[in-house]
Amino acid sequence: MKRFTVYTTLMGTVTDINQDKGSFTIKCRSGDEILVYVGRETQFNFLQNLDGVTRDRVPNPENFNASEPSQLVTKYIQLNHLIVLQGVYQEHDSQKHYDARIVTLLNSPEGDYLFEQTHWWITQIARLADSWLGYLFPNKQTYEIDDFSLYRTNLNIIGLPTDDTIQECATLSRLIYGLSSAYLLTGGERYISAARAGVQYQRETFRSLTADGKRCFWAFGKRKTEYSYQLYMRSLNDDDRDTIPLYEQIYALAGLAQYYRITLDWEVRDDIHRTIRTFNDFFVDPESEYGKHAYGDYFSHLDYVDFTWDSPALGHNQARKNWNSIGDHIPAYLINLILALEPLPVTDHGHEEIRKFVEICKKILKTTSTIIVDKFPDPDPSVPFVNERFFRDWKPDHNWRWQQNRAVIGHNLKIAWNLTRCANYFYSLAAQSANDNEQEAEESKQLANKLMKLAEKLGANMAKVGVDVFRGGIFDTLERNPHNEMPLEFPWLNTKDFWQQEQAVLAYLILHGCSNEEEDQKKEYLQLAREMATFWNLFFLDQDNKGVFFRVSESGDAITTGNFGQKGGHAISGYHAFELNYLAHIYISTYVLKEPFCLYFKPNANCRQRSINVLPDFVKPNTLEVSRINIDGTEQESIDPDNFQLELGEREFKLGSEAEIIVELKPKLEVK
């Protein structure tokens, strides 16, 4: 090649430094070592959070001259540190040259990753929550957000309303999830106040009960017309138009379940219960191979007119099953719901009904996770991806619209992340049953091992084919069977989407903490998590508008054309970024730093329960313990560190008021 130049990003670890020449060498994940030159115009920056704080605390060497490349290298570049470079790569004949123009440093002077500081993700979730409330309620000067009729799904790049006045139910629920998560991490009164108002608006505006009041469907959305409002029960999204897609009903529960964890609001739990009855009465496959009560084997769509899954009117969605109809139950609501209800709450009302409800939820969890591990992996060992769309008999559907025979990298990592969480749950069940029911304990352990094995396989596979080994980050979509005689074939471009980066960070963090593999592999998962967190924090945070970009190029440049410039939309509104902040903080504290962290709860005055469960996620036995409990500003003296169910007694809690509960959880040193 002659006179070839390209601007590109590189991510790698410093392996050699030549201070006199103002150069250094990095080793990328690909294994390639690249000599990097620093010039007089090269900028050295530190990774920045949404708080806008400059984190350069490196002291100047004696007689430091910032215009000398050699002195910049001396000051900032350290061996074995991961760094990110943006610059110009050139090739001419046999010569190759890379000039760095922006060098981003990721570590404090002590060598710690900035995004592993205990306040990093708390700061980010608070700034995101403040931004969303500012976008939606610009004239609200108080902490009381009480009018969600102003809510808009579609917002432009700077957070202003677009011409489309649609309010999507599932998108609103995602925002409620984000606000609830912000409260769980920060205890910010404004966030729970806004979440409460959002829950009330969702229930009053979009809930549709069956005639017997036992089942609930959620409307797709509501749009303002010239003189009134129009409610749409059927979906308006292109892939699902004029149907009732299960994933929209699932995500209508995401915010409700997270809010319920904090408040124990019995009306919210009742609506969740009604919706799950809808799943089991309308979407379930009545002839499933997974048993007579196959809670968890669900079709993906219903005909809006006759509420059947096999209507010809469904077209390409007729009698289909997919990742969303099976797997999305787990992260959207099931884990949070089971965490809230198991152990069974102490209650003076409806205890038996809650017990039966929990058993149904556990059946759904077991069936969905079993289906994923049984049906999703490709029978061809040379294909590193799962199948994602299926006919009724679980034969893969490789001709569905845009998906065809293609793999979404984020879905593979989402499966790795959630199967690890489920494995933790079944390991816990095995430990609980060990003394009382050896057969049940062994079955739970075998299922956990099976789930963990697939999670580990997908995590390792995606590191080989889904990770950008030169720039960092996760690619979007790949052909499952490349036909271009290359390792990778992109159906469109080699872009990267924000929600897929979230799945990567969480998958590799939890695999680091919970995998059954050798320590070297667990360290590799941690390194992958750090690289993914670097790419997220550097390229997906919209520093100007304190939000998140949906899509970036391979080098991290924000793509803001078309719908990708919006801050709303059903994929981006208040869910994935908040979920990442919430769980990254918990996972890093638990599995990386091994340091305590706090969660905040606020049971409603009319919650009807006399206990609250505070475990933050499905974890293996002997992972966490309760180290401190504060109720309305009073430290509790008597604490059982292994009891994650706090009783709400009349002496300790002022029944009739909303007590603020702060629970500090501490990782146990003997985590295995």
C-alpha positions in Angstrom: 0.0 0.0 0.0 1.2 3.5 -0.8 0.4 6.6 1.2 -2.5 4.9 3.0 -3.7 6.9 6.0 -6.6 6.2 8.3 -7.7 7.7 11.6 -8.3 4.9 14.1 -8.5 4.1 17.8 -6.2 1.6 19.5 -6.5 0.0 22.9 -3.6 -1.9 24.4 -1.2 -2.5 27.3 2.1 -0.6 27.4 5.0 -3.1 26.9 8.0 -0.8 26.3 8.8 2.9 26.7 11.5 4.9 24.8 11.5 8.2 26.6 14.2 9.8 24.6 12.4 9.3 21.3 9.0 10.2 22.7 7.6 6.8 21.8 6.2 3.6 23.4 4.9 0.2 22.4 1.5 -1.2 23.2 0.2 -4.8 22.8 -3.4 -5.0 21.6 -5.7 -7.9 22.5 -4.9 -9.3 19.0 -1.4 -9.9 20.2 0.0 -7.3 17.8 2.6 -4.9 19.2 2.4 -1.4 17.8 5.0 1.3 18.1 3.3 4.6 19.0 4.8 8.1 18.5 3.9 11.2 20.5 4.0 14.6 18.9 4.0 18.2 20.1 0.2 18.4 19.6 -0.6 15.1 21.4 -3.1 15.5 24.2 -3.0 13.4 27.3 -6.4 13.0 29.0 -7.7 10.9 31.9 -11.0 9.0 31.6 -13.8 11.2 32.5 -17.2 10.4 34.1 -20.4 12.3 33.6 -19.5 14.6 36.4 -17.1 16.4 34.1 -14.3 16.2 36.7 -10.7 16.2 35.4 -8.8 13.3 37.1 -5.3 14.2 36.2 -3.4 14.1 39.5 0.0 13.1 38.1 2.7 15.4 39.5 5.0 17.2 37.0 8.6 15.9 36.9 11.3 18.4 37.6 11.8 21.0 34.9 8.7 19.6 33.0 8.1 21.0 29.6 4.6 20.1 28.2 5.7 20.8 24.6 8.4 18.1 24.6 7.0 14.7 23.6 9.8 12.9 25.5 8.7 14.6 28.8 5.0 13.8 28.2 5.9 10.2 27.8 8.0 10.3 30.9 5.2 11.9 32.9 2.2 9.9 31.8 3.2 6.5 30.3 3.7 3.6 32.6 4.5 0.0 31.8 1.8 -2.6 32.0 -1.0 0.0 32.0 -4.0 -0.3 29.7 -4.4 2.9 27.6 -6.5 4.1 24.7 -5.1 6.0 21.7 -6.7 8.0 19.0 -4.5 8.9 16.1 -3.4 8.5 12.5 -2.0 5.2 11.1 0.0 5.2 7.9 1.4 2.6 5.5 3.7 3.4 2.6 5.5 0.5 0.9 7.0 -1.5 3.8 6.8 1.3 6.3 4.2 1.5 9.0 3.7 4.4 11.4 1.2 5.4 14.1 1.0 8.9 15.5 -1.1 9.3 18.7 -3.0 12.5 18.9 -5.1 11.8 21.9 -3.9 9.5 24.7 -6.5 8.5 27.3 -5.2 7.2 30.6 -7.4 4.9 32.8 -5.6 4.6 36.1 -5.1 6.8 39.1 -1.5 7.6 40.1 -1.7 4.6 42.4 -2.5 2.3 39.5 -6.2 1.7 40.2 -8.7 1.8 37.4 -10.8 4.9 37.7 -14.0 3.1 36.9 -13.3 0.7 39.8 -13.4 3.5 42.4 -16.4 2.9 44.6 -18.2 6.1 43.7 -17.7 5.9 39.9 -21.0 4.1 38.9 -23.0 5.8 41.7 -22.0 9.2 40.2 -22.8 8.0 36.7 -26.3 6.7 37.6 -27.1 9.9 39.5 -26.1 12.1 36.6 -28.1 10.0 34.1 -31.1 10.1 36.4 -30.8 13.9 36.8 -30.5 14.3 33.0 -33.6 12.2 32.3 -35.7 14.1 34.8 -34.3 17.4 33.3 -35.2 16.3 29.8 -38.8 15.2 30.7 -39.7 17.8 33.4 -37.6 20.9 32.6 -39.9 23.2 34.6 -40.0 21.2 37.8 -38.1 23.0 40.5 -38.9 20.7 43.4 -38.1 17.1 44.2 -41.7 16.2 43.7 -42.3 14.7 40.2 -46.0 14.0 40.0 -47.2 14.5 36.4 -46.0 11.9 34.0 -48.5 13.0 31.4 -45.6 15.1 30.2 -43.6 12.0 29.5 -42.3 11.6 26.0 -40.7 8.4 24.5 -38.9 10.2 21.7 -36.3 12.9 22.6 -33.7 14.3 20.3 -29.9 14.4 20.8 -30.1 17.2 23.3 -33.1 15.8 25.2 -35.8 18.0 23.6 -39.2 16.5 22.5 -39.5 15.5 18.9 -42.6 15.9 16.8 -43.8 12.4 17.6 -45.8 12.6 20.9 -45.9 8.8 21.4 -45.7 7.5 25.0 -44.7 3.8 24.9 -45.6 1.7 27.9 -42.5 -0.6 27.8 -40.2 2.5 27.4 -41.8 4.2 30.4 -41.3 1.0 32.4 -37.7 1.0 31.5 -37.3 4.5 32.7 -39.0 3.5 36.0 -36.4 0.7 36.3 -33.7 3.3 35.9 -35.1 5.7 38.4 -35.7 2.8 40.9 -32.1 1.6 40.4 -30.8 5.2 41.0 -32.6 5.2 44.3 -31.3 1.8 45.3 -27.7 3.0 44.9 -28.0 6.6 46.1 -31.1 6.9 48.3 -32.0 10.0 46.4 -35.6 11.0 47.3 -36.2 12.7 43.9 -35.6 9.4 42.1 -38.1 7.3 44.2 -40.6 10.1 44.0 -40.4 10.2 40.2 -40.5 6.4 40.0 -43.6 6.3 42.1 -45.3 8.9 39.8 -44.2 6.9 36.8 -45.6 3.6 38.2 -48.9 5.3 39.0 -49.1 6.8 35.4 -48.2 3.4 33.8 -50.9 1.6 35.8 -53.6 4.3 35.2 -52.8 4.8 31.5 -51.7 1.5 29.9 -53.1 -1.3 32.1 -56.0 -3.3 30.5 -57.5 -6.0 32.7 -59.6 -9.0 31.5 -63.2 -9.2 32.4 -62.5 -11.3 35.5 -59.8 -8.9 36.7 -57.2 -11.7 37.0 -55.1 -11.0 33.9 -53.5 -7.9 32.6 -52.4 -6.8 29.1 -50.4 -3.6 28.7 -51.1 -1.2 25.8 -48.3 -0.5 23.5 -48.6 3.3 23.8 -50.5 6.5 23.8 -50.3 9.4 21.3 -51.6 12.9 21.6 -53.9 13.9 18.7 -55.2 17.3 17.7 -58.1 17.2 20.2 -57.5 14.2 22.5 -55.3 11.1 22.9 -55.3 7.7 21.1 -54.4 4.5 22.9 -52.8 1.7 20.9 -53.0 -1.8 22.3 -51.2 -3.3 19.3 -47.5 -2.7 18.6 -46.4 0.0 16.2 -42.8 -1.3 15.9 -41.9 -2.5 12.4 -41.0 -6.1 13.4 -44.2 -6.5 15.5 -46.7 -4.2 13.8 -50.4 -4.9 14.7 -49.5 -7.8 17.0 -49.0 -8.2 20.8 -45.4 -9.1 21.1 -44.4 -10.8 24.3 -41.2 -8.9 24.8 -43.2 -5.6 25.1 -45.4 -7.2 27.8 -42.2 -8.5 29.5 -40.6 -5.1 29.6 -43.8 -3.5 30.9 -42.8 -5.3 34.1 -39.2 -4.2 34.3 -39.8 -1.0 36.2 -42.6 -2.4 38.3 -40.4 -5.3 39.6 -37.5 -3.0 40.5 -39.8 -0.5 42.1 -41.5 -3.3 44.1 -38.1 -4.4 45.5 -37.8 -1.0 47.2 -41.4 -0.4 48.2 -43.2 -3.7 48.6 -46.3 -2.0 47.0 -48.9 -4.8 47.0 -50.8 -3.2 44.1 -47.7 -3.3 41.9 -47.1 -6.9 42.9 -50.7 -7.7 42.0 -50.3 -6.2 38.5 -47.1 -8.2 38.0 -49.0 -11.4 39.0 -51.8 -10.6 36.6 -49.4 -10.1 33.8 -47.6 -13.4 34.4 -51.0 -15.1 34.4 -51.4 -13.6 30.9 -48.1 -15.1 29.9 -49.1 -18.5 31.1 -52.7 -18.4 29.7 -52.1 -16.8 26.3 -48.5 -17.1 25.2 -47.5 -20.6 26.6 -47.1 -23.6 24.3 -49.8 -26.0 25.4 -48.0 -29.0 23.9 -44.5 -28.1 25.2 -42.1 -30.9 25.8 -41.2 -29.3 29.1 -44.2 -30.6 31.0 -47.9 -30.2 31.6 -47.4 -26.9 33.3 -44.7 -25.6 30.9 -44.5 -22.1 32.4 -41.6 -20.6 30.5 -42.0 -22.1 27.0 -43.6 -19.1 25.3 -44.5 -18.0 21.8 -43.3 -14.6 20.8 -46.5 -12.9 19.4 -50.3 -13.0 19.7 -52.8 -11.8 17.1 -54.4 -8.7 18.5 -57.9 -9.6 17.2 -58.3 -13.2 18.4 -55.4 -13.4 20.9 -53.9 -16.6 19.4 -50.3 -17.4 18.6 -51.0 -19.4 15.4 -53.1 -17.0 13.5 -52.1 -16.6 9.8 -52.5 -12.8 10.3 -49.2 -12.9 12.3 -47.2 -13.6 9.2 -43.5 -14.0 9.9 -44.3 -14.1 13.7 -46.8 -17.0 13.4 -46.1 -19.8 16.0 -42.6 -18.5 16.5 -40.4 -18.5 19.6 -37.2 -16.4 20.1 -34.6 -15.2 22.5 -36.9 -12.4 23.7 -39.9 -14.6 24.4 -37.8 -17.1 26.4 -34.7 -15.4 27.8 -35.8 -11.8 28.4 -38.0 -12.8 31.4 -34.9 -13.5 33.4 -33.2 -10.0 33.6 -36.4 -7.9 33.0 -38.4 -9.0 36.0 -37.9 -12.6 37.2 -34.6 -12.2 39.1 -35.8 -9.1 40.9 -39.2 -10.6 41.6 -37.8 -13.8 43.1 -35.3 -11.8 45.1 -38.1 -9.8 46.6 -40.3 -12.8 47.4 -37.9 -15.5 48.4 -37.6 -16.2 51.3 -41.4 -15.8 51.6 -42.3 -12.5 53.2 -43.6 -12.4 56.7 -47.2 -11.2 56.2 -50.6 -11.2 57.8 -52.4 -11.3 54.5 -52.2 -13.6 51.4 -49.2 -15.7 52.5 -50.4 -18.8 50.7 -51.2 -16.9 47.5 -47.7 -15.4 47.5 -46.2 -18.9 48.0 -48.0 -20.2 45.0 -47.0 -17.2 43.0 -43.3 -17.7 43.9 -43.5 -21.3 42.8 -44.8 -20.2 39.4 -42.0 -17.7 39.1 -39.4 -20.4 40.0 -40.9 -22.7 37.3 -40.6 -20.0 34.7 -37.0 -19.4 35.7 -36.1 -23.1 35.6 -37.9 -23.7 32.3 -36.5 -20.7 30.5 -33.0 -21.3 31.6 -33.3 -25.0 30.7 -34.7 -24.2 27.2 -31.8 -21.8 26.6 -29.2 -24.4 27.5 -31.0 -27.2 25.6 -32.2 -25.5 22.4 -30.1 -22.3 21.7 -26.6 -23.7 21.2 -25.8 -24.5 17.6 -25.3 -28.3 17.0 -22.3 -27.4 14.7 -19.3 -27.0 17.0 -17.6 -24.7 14.5 -20.4 -22.1 15.0 -19.6 -20.0 18.2 -23.0 -18.4 18.5 -26.4 -19.4 19.7 -29.5 -19.6 17.5 -32.0 -16.8 18.4 -35.2 -17.5 16.4 -37.2 -20.7 16.2 -40.3 -22.5 14.9 -42.7 -24.1 17.3 -40.7 -27.4 17.3 -37.5 -25.5 18.1 -36.0 -25.9 14.7 -34.0 -22.7 14.1 -35.6 -20.1 11.8 -32.8 -18.7 9.6 -35.0 -16.7 7.3 -36.7 -14.3 9.7 -36.7 -10.7 8.3 -33.4 -8.9 9.2 -32.1 -11.6 11.5 -31.7 -14.3 8.8 -28.7 -16.5 9.9 -27.0 -13.8 11.9 -25.8 -13.5 15.5 -26.3 -10.5 17.7 -23.2 -10.4 19.9 -25.0 -8.7 22.7 -27.6 -11.5 22.9 -24.9 -14.1 23.2 -23.3 -12.2 26.1 -26.6 -11.5 27.7 -27.2 -15.2 27.8 -23.7 -15.7 29.3 -24.5 -13.1 32.0 -27.9 -14.4 32.9 -27.1 -18.1 32.8 -24.3 -17.3 35.3 -26.9 -15.5 37.5 -29.3 -18.5 37.2 -26.4 -20.9 38.0 -25.8 -19.0 41.2 -29.4 -19.4 42.1 -29.4 -23.1 41.6 -26.2 -23.5 43.4 -27.9 -21.8 46.3 -30.9 -24.1 46.0 -28.6 -27.1 46.1 -26.9 -25.8 49.3 -30.4 -25.2 50.9 -31.6 -28.7 50.0 -28.4 -30.6 50.9 -29.6 -31.8 54.3 -33.3 -32.3 53.5 -33.5 -33.6 50.0 -30.3 -35.0 48.5 -31.9 -35.7 45.1 -33.3 -32.2 44.7 -29.9 -30.8 45.7 -28.1 -32.9 43.2 -30.6 -32.0 40.4 -30.1 -28.3 41.2 -26.3 -28.6 41.2 -26.3 -30.5 37.9 -28.5 -27.8 36.3 -26.3 -25.1 37.7 -23.2 -26.8 36.3 -24.9 -27.1 32.9 -25.9 -23.4 32.9 -22.4 -22.3 34.0 -20.7 -24.4 31.3 -22.7 -22.7 28.5 -22.1 -19.3 30.0 -18.4 -19.9 30.1 -18.4 -21.2 26.6 -20.2 -18.2 25.2 -18.0 -15.8 27.2 -14.9 -17.3 25.7 -16.4 -17.5 22.2 -17.4 -13.9 22.1 -14.0 -12.8 23.3 -12.7 -14.5 20.1 -15.2 -13.3 17.6 -17.3 -10.5 19.1 -14.6 -8.3 20.7 -12.8 -5.7 18.6 -9.2 -6.9 19.3 -7.6 -3.6 18.3 -9.9 -0.9 19.5 -11.9 -2.6 22.3 -15.7 -2.8 22.5 -18.2 -5.3 21.2 -19.4 -5.5 17.6 -23.1 -5.5 16.8 -24.2 -8.3 14.4 -22.2 -10.9 12.5 -23.0 -13.6 10.0 -23.1 -16.9 11.8 -21.5 -18.6 8.8 -19.2 -16.2 7.0 -19.0 -16.5 3.2 -16.3 -13.9 2.6 -13.3 -16.2 3.4 -12.6 -14.1 6.4 -13.0 -14.8 10.2 -15.8 -12.2 10.4 -18.5 -11.1 8.0 -20.6 -8.0 8.9 -24.1 -7.8 7.4 -23.9 -4.1 7.6 -21.1 -2.1 9.3 -18.7 -2.9 12.1 -20.5 -0.5 14.5 -21.1 -0.9 18.2 -24.3 -0.4 20.1 -24.5 0.8 23.7 -26.7 -2.0 25.1 -24.4 -4.6 23.8 -21.4 -3.0 25.6 -23.5 -3.3 28.8 -24.0 -7.0 28.3 -20.3 -7.4 27.8 -19.2 -5.6 30.9 -21.7 -7.4 33.1 -21.1 -10.8 31.5 -17.3 -10.6 32.0 -17.6 -9.2 35.5 -19.8 -11.9 36.8 -17.9 -14.6 35.0 -14.7 -13.3 36.7 -16.5 -13.6 40.0 -18.5 -16.8 39.6 -17.0 -19.0 36.9 -15.9 -22.5 37.8 -12.8 -22.1 35.6 -9.2 -21.8 36.6 -7.8 -18.6 38.0 -6.0 -17.6 34.8 -9.3 -17.7 32.9 -11.1 -15.8 35.6 -8.3 -13.1 35.4 -8.8 -13.0 31.6 -12.6 -12.4 32.2 -11.6 -9.5 34.5 -9.3 -8.0 31.9 -12.1 -8.3 29.2 -14.5 -6.5 31.6 -12.0 -3.7 32.2 -11.5 -3.3 28.4 -15.3 -3.2 27.8 -15.8 -0.7 30.7 -13.1 1.5 29.2 -14.8 1.6 25.8 -18.2 2.3 27.4 -16.9 5.2 29.6 -14.8 6.7 26.9 -17.0 6.6 23.9 -20.7 6.0 24.9 -21.1 8.8 27.5 -22.4 12.0 25.9 -20.4 14.5 27.9 -22.2 17.5 26.3 -25.7 16.4 27.1 -25.0 14.1 30.1 -26.6 11.1 28.4 -25.6 8.0 26.3 -25.0 7.6 22.6 -26.9 4.6 21.1 -24.3 3.7 18.4 -20.7 4.5 17.7 -18.3 3.6 14.9 -15.6 1.0 15.2 -13.3 3.7 16.6 -15.8 5.2 19.0 -17.2 8.1 17.0 -20.8 8.8 17.9 -23.3 8.1 15.1 -26.2 10.6 15.4 -27.9 10.3 12.0 -31.5 9.2 11.9 -32.9 7.7 15.0 -29.5 7.0 16.4 -29.3 10.6 17.6 -32.3 10.2 19.9 -32.1 10.0 23.6 -35.5 8.2 23.8 -36.8 5.2 22.0 -37.7 1.8 23.4 -34.1 0.5 23.4 -32.3 3.4 25.1 -34.8 5.0 27.5 -33.6 4.7 31.1 -32.8 1.0 31.1 -29.6 -0.6 29.9 -27.3 2.3 31.0 -28.9 2.3 34.5 -28.8 -1.5 34.7 -25.1 -1.3 33.9 -24.4 1.4 36.5 -26.4 -0.5 39.2 -24.9 -4.0 38.6 -21.4 -2.9 37.7 -21.2 -1.2 41.1 -22.5 -4.3 42.9 -20.3 -6.7 40.8 -17.1 -4.7 41.2 -17.6 -4.2 44.9 -18.4 -7.9 45.4 -16.0 -9.7 43.0 -13.2 -7.2 42.3 -12.6 -4.8 45.1 -14.2 -7.0 47.8 -15.4 -3.9 49.6 -18.8 -3.1 51.3 -21.6 -1.3 49.4 -25.0 0.0 50.4 -28.5 -0.3 49.1 -31.5 1.8 50.0 -35.1 0.6 50.6 -38.3 2.4 51.4 -41.4 0.2 52.1 -44.7 1.7 51.5 -46.9 2.4 54.5 -49.6 0.1 53.1 -47.2 -2.7 52.0 -48.9 -5.4 54.0 -45.6 -7.2 54.4 -43.7 -7.4 57.7 -40.3 -8.3 56.1 -38.2 -7.1 53.2 -35.5 -9.1 51.3 -32.3 -7.2 50.5 -30.0 -9.6 48.6 -29.0 -7.5 45.5 -28.6 -10.3 42.9 -28.5 -14.1 42.6 -25.1 -14.9 44.2 -23.5 -18.2 45.3 -23.7 -19.2 48.9 -21.3 -17.5 51.3 -20.7 -14.6 48.9 -22.2 -11.7 50.9 -23.2 -10.8 54.4 -25.1 -8.0 56.0 -22.7 -5.8 57.9 -24.9 -2.8 58.8 -28.5 -1.7 59.0 -29.7 1.8 59.5 -33.4 2.6 59.9 -34.5 6.2 59.8 -31.0 7.3 60.9 -30.7 4.8 63.7 -28.0 2.1 63.5 -29.3 -1.3 64.5 -27.3 -3.0 67.1 -28.3 -6.6 66.6 -27.6 -8.0 63.1 -27.6 -11.5 61.7 -25.0 -11.3 58.9 -26.4 -14.3 57.1 -30.0 -13.2 57.1 -31.0 -11.2 54.1 -34.6 -10.9 55.2 -35.2 -8.0 57.5 -38.4 -8.1 59.6 -40.5 -4.9 59.7 -41.6 -5.0 63.3 -43.7 -2.2 64.9 -41.0 -1.3 67.4 -38.4 -0.9 64.7 -40.5 0.5 62.0 -43.2 3.1 62.3 -46.0 1.4 60.5 -48.1 3.9 58.7 -45.0 5.8 57.6 -42.3 5.2 55.0 -39.1 4.1 56.8 -35.8 4.6 55.0 -33.7 1.5 55.3 -30.0 1.5 54.5 -28.4 -2.0 54.2 -24.6 -2.4 54.0 -23.5 -5.6 52.4 -20.0 -6.9 52.7 -18.3 -9.6 50.5 -17.1 -12.6 52.5 -13.4 -13.3 52.1 -14.0 -17.0 51.5 -15.9 -16.4 48.2 -15.5 -19.4 45.9 
